[in-house]
Amino acid sequence: MKSSERSFARRIDLTSLQLFVAVCELGSIGRAAEREFIAASAVSKRLSDLEAAVDTALLYRHSRGVTLTPAGESLLHHARNVLFGLERMQGELSEYADGVRGHVRMHANISAIVQFLPEDLGAFAQAHSQIKIDLQEHLSPDVLQAVHEGAADLGICNVPATAAHEGLQSRPYRSDRLVLVVPQTHALSTRASIRFEEVLDWDIVGLHAGSSISLAMRQAAAQAARPLRQRIQVTSLDAMCRMIDNGLGVGLLPDRAFSLMRGVGQLAAVPLDEPWARRALRLVARDFEALPVTARLLVEHLAPAEDGDTPT
C-alpha cells in the first residue's frame, strides 16, 4: 500500500462513516443524531472532519435537512460496502467462536420462501449442519438491491432483464405458474383456464404493491386499457386466501403455494392463460465465483450447474 493510501485510511474512521450513512438515510443531521444517541453538534463535527479528510463537500445543507453531493453519493456507496464487510466479518468470526464454520446471508421473495425453500434449506442444513443460513423475506426489487449493495450474499427472486446490466449474475432455481384463486362457489371456479382480461371484471385481493405479481397485474391491466380493481392489499399469501374465502375478491397465487394452502378456506384455482403467468425464480449474486466457500456450497445445492449453463 502506498504511503498516501495509508494516510487516507488513517484519516477515515468507522464511527464517522456510520454517522454519515445514518444522515444520508434519514436526510437530516438531527434525526440521525436522535437515532444514534449522540448530540447533533457532534454529528455535524464528524461530518465536517470527514469532508476535510476527503477534501471535498459531501452534503448540501439546507433548511429542510441535507442532500448528497456527487462525491457524497460515491462515498455512501463505498461506506455501505465497508460497513457491510465489517458486519460480515464480525458475524463470521463470532460463528467460528461458537463452533459454526460459516454462514450465508440470503434474501428471497415470498414465492420462493413459501413454495420451495423450506425443503431445500432443510436438506442443506442436514448435509451441512455447521453452516448457518440467515434468511430474510423481501420483495424482488429489494432482494436485487440487497445483493447489489452487498447486504446479502445470495438472493432468490423474479429477475428482470435489466439485472445483468446492474452488475448481477443469475442462475435458474425453480419455476411456477400463476393461478386465479376464487371461492368454490364463484362463477369462475369451474373454468379450465382464464385470460387476465376477464379477471379485470372482478374485485381483486392483491399482495404488496411492489411484489412481482402486483407489478405484472398492473402492467397487464394497462396493456388492456382496463382499470385494476384491487380493493385490498395484504402482505402474506395465507391472508390473501382468507380474504378471498370470505368473498372480498379474487386473487393470483403461484400454483404450488395454493396447493400448500389447501386448508385455508373453501377455494378453487383456475390456471391463468397468459405468457407471463409462467414465471422463473432465479438465484442471484454479484459474482458466483467470488462467493465464500459456504455460499458456493449453497448455490450448488440450490442450483446445480448444468453443462453449458452460463450465469447471466
N, C-alpha and C positions, 0 to 999 in steps of 0.2 A: 504494500500500500504506500502510495506517495505521501510525503510529509504534509502536503496541502490537504489530502484526503483525510489523514489522521486528524489534522487540526479542525476540519469541518465536523468530523464525527464527535470530537470533544465539545464543540460549541452547541450541539443539539442534545437536549436532554429529554428523556421519555415523558416526564411529567408535563413539559410544555407541549409535546406532541399530543398527549391525551387531552389536554385542555383545548388545544387548537381544534381537534376533531369534535369535541363537545360543542364548542362555539359554532362551528360550521353546521353541525346537525341541528342545533336549536336556533341559529340565526341571531343570537343575542348573547352578549357577554354576561349580562345579569342573570339570564336563565341558566346559562352554563355554570355560573358560579353557584347558584342555588342547587343545581343537580349534583355538583362535585363537592359541595360543602366547603367552599373556600370564598374568601372575600372577592368582590368584583374588582377591586383595585389590584389585588394580587394576580388575578387572571389577566387584567389589562397589561400589567408589568411583564408577565410571562410572554404575552403576545408581542409586545414591543421588543423584548430581548430576542425573540425568535426571528422577528423581521430584521433586526440588526445582524443576527448570525448569518442569515441568508442574503443580507444586503439588498433586500427588495421588499416592497409592500405586499402583504398577503391578504389584507382585508380593506374593503371600503367601509368606513364608519359613517353612519348617518343616524338621524333621529329615531328611526324605526328599528335599528339594530345594525347588523353587518352583512355584507355580501362579499363573495370571494373575488379577488383579482385573478387574472390568468395564472400568475405564479402560485396563488393560493389554491387554485384548482389542482395544479400539478402536485403541490405539497400534500394536499388532502389525500390524493390517490396513493402516494408513497407512504404517508403516515399510517394509513389504514393497513397497508401491506406489512409495515414494520410491526404494528401492534398485533395484527392477526398472527404474525410469525412468533411473536413473544408468547402470546396466549397458547399457541400450539406447542411451543417448546415447554412451557410450564406444565401444560396438561399431560404431555407425553412423559416428562420426567417424573411427575407425580404418579402416573400409572406404573412406571417401572418400579418406583419405590413400593407400590402396593402389590407387586408381583405380576402386573399385567404388561405384556410385552409391547403393546401399542394400541392405538385407537384410530378410528376413521370417522371423520365428520361428514355426514351425509344429509342433504336436504332433498325432499321428494314431494311431489304433489299428492293430493288426496286420492286420486285414482290409483296410483302405484301403491300407496300405503294400504288402502282398503283391499285391493284385489290380489296383489302378488307378494309384497314384501314380508308379511308375517311368516309365510312358509319359507321363502328364500333366505331371509336373515336367520330364521330359526335353524335351518340346516347348516348355514355358515357358522353360527355360534357353536353348534355341536362339534364341527370339524376343527374350529379354531377358538377354543374356549378362553384363550388368553389374549384375544383381541377384542377390544370394546368398541361398539358402534354407537356413536352419538347421532341419532336421527331426529330431524325436525321436519314438521309439515309446513309447506309454504305453497303459494300459488306458483304456477310455472314461470312467469316472468321473474318472480323473486328468487326462485331456485337458480335460474340462469345468472342473475346478478350476483348472488352469493358465491357461486363458483367463479365467476369472472373476477370478483374482488378478493378471492382467497378466503372468504368466510367459511366455505365448505370445500372439502377435497373432491367430493363427488356429488352429482345431482341426478335425479331421475324425474323427467317431465316430458311434456309435449314440446318439441323443439321446432321453432320457426326456421325458415330457410336462411334468415339473416344471422343465425347463431355462429356459423362458421366465419362470418366476417367480423364478429366481435371477439375473435381470438379464442374460440372454444372448439373442442373436438367432441364428437358424439359417436356412440355405438348403439346398435339395436339392443333393446331389452325385451319388451313384450308388446303385444298389440291388443286392442279391444274394439268393441263396436258399440255405438250408442243405440239405445232403445228408448222408445217412448213409454213411460210408466203411467198407468191410469188405474182408477178403481176397477175392480172386476165387473161392476155394473155399468161402467161407462159405455157410451155408444161406440167408442173406438176399440174396445177391448177384444173384439173378435177378428179384427183386421189381421191379414197375413203380413202386411207391411204398410208403411205410410210415408208420404212425402212431407217435408217440413212445412211447406206452404199450407198444407191442410191443418197442421198443428197450430198455425197462427190464428185460427178461428177460436181458440180456447185460451182461458187464463193459464198462465204458466208459473209454476213454482221453480225458481232458479237458485243456483249457487251464487256465491260472491261474484260481484260484477267483474272482477279481474280473473276469474277462473277461465280455463281454456274452453269449457263448454259454453259459458255465458258469452265469451267473445265470438265463438263460432255461431251461436244463435243470432247475435246481433248482426253479424256480417251477412248471414243468410237472409234475415228479415229485410235488411237494407237492399240486398240484391233483388228481392221480390217486391220491393217498394211497398212493404206492408208494415204496420206497427207491431212491435213485440209487446204483447200484453202480459208482461212479467210483473205480477202484483205482489209477490212475496219472494224475498231472498233469504236463504239460510246458509249456514256455514258447514253443515255436515250432511252426508247422504242419508243417514237414518232420519234426521229431522225433515228432509225433503219427502221421504216416503210417508212419514206420519201426516204431513200436511196434505199430500195427495190422497191418502186414505180417508181423510176427513172432508174430502170434497172441495178443497181450496184451489184446485187446478190440476194440471198435468205437468210432467217434467221429463227431462232427458237424463239418463244414467248410463254408465258403462254396463254392458251385459253381465259381466261376471260379478260386479258389485251388486247388481239387482239379485242375482242368484244367491249371493251370500246373505241378503237381507229378506229372504222369503218370509220370515216370521213377523216382519213389520207390516201389519195390515193385510187386507184382502186386495191384492194388487195384481195387475196383469202387465206384461211387457210386449210391445209391438216393435219389431225391427224398423229402424229408420232407414228409408230408402234414399240415401244421399251419399255421394262420394266421400264427403267429409265426416260421415258417421264412422268410418273405419279409421282408427287412429293408431299411431305408433308412439309408444313410450320409449325414450332413448336415455341411455346413460351418458352423462356429460362430465367433462373435466377440461381443465386448461391444457394439460398435456399428459396423456395417459402414461407415456414412457417415463415422465419425470416424477410420477407419484411415489410416495413411500412404499416400501415393500408390503406393508399391511393393506394399504389401499389397493395395490395391484392384485393382491390375493382376492380381495372382494370383487374387483372388476372381473377377474377370471371366473369367479363363481357365478356372478350375475349375468355376464355377457361373454361367454366363451368365444374366443376368436375363431373365426372360420376361415378357410382358405380363400384368399382374395378379399378378405374384409379389411377395408381401409377406413380409418376414422375420418369423419368429415367435420 
